[in-house]
């Protein structure tokens, strides 16, 4: 499908967008460099993350791992601890894996060929195009949520953006709109326009450089675009954590263990946990099958009857209801089978990356 814009309109659009970007672009550190490592790092951090939140993480990662070689040599615990609070922890694990691929297979240089950069774990179509255009000024259109919104409204396209056919269409349209002379600047300008001007609920059409060309603006249906085929179904989960304290030789010890594979928090650490399909009392928790082996190896266990902290935590597809119970025990004998706990000094708990909802509850004590 072709756009409805003529050659002259395309040229005017690109020029107007460049002028608007020059006058309105936010000063962001990853825009002040063409270092592909810094640009790639920023794009991974900013996936599903607001810019203001991502800034701090970006600087912390650059401080900890100034080069991609430094990142490739890191261990997963260090990366996940720095990632704590960003969510979608597979991004952090893929960040490390991709760095190792770059060092091992590409001599420490992030590829500038599309087929090569596709081989990096966690680097999807948007990130591929962003790195190739921002770092190397190559003509690949970067299409994120902001760009879907801008293109949909500009051209009056009601094809759902959450279908394979819709995504293919919008990538093709964005590629046609792309300024071949300055693709990096154009991509950043389109993203910035969606973030600052063509916003989801209150678009500033009077300040938009595309106002005269925009189909949605003429028709007055900006808020109905872009179209999504289906809404995300949110499931609820009920998590019951236990902070077990063991007093010994003047110190307080507690139990943690690493979460296994195939989980949103894979590789992070947690306290002993029971998950139930619905809200549950402490008595009900102890009657569940999962609770049977939870405290194996603990002697003299006493659990306080009421939670010391509660928290609701929303993810994209889930609403988590978490309770934190305090427990005391005389001693702990580690299990010999897989799935046992680490016994750590409670003062060292901060050295282990944990899910942000658990960290928040522990910080409230």
Buried (B, 14 or more C-beta within 10 A) or exposed (E): EEBEBEEEEBEBBBEBBBEBBEEBBEEBEBBEEEBBBBBBBBBBBBBEBEEEEBBEBBEEBBEBBEBBEBBBBBEBBBBBBBBBBBBBBBBBBBBBBBBBBBBEEBEBEBBBEEEBBEBBBBBEBBBBBBBBBBBBBBBBBBBBBBBBBBBBBBBBBEBBBBBEEBBEBBBBBBBBBBBEEBBBBBBBBBBBBBBBBBBEEEBEBEEBBBBEBBBBBEEEEBEEBBBEEEEEEEEEBBBBBBBBEBEEEEEEBBBBBBBEEEEBBBBBBBBBBBBBEEEBEBEBBBEBEEBEEBBBBBEEBEBEEEBBBEBEBEBEEEEBBBBBBBBBBEEBEEEEEEEBBEBBEBEEBEEBBBBBBBBBBBEEE
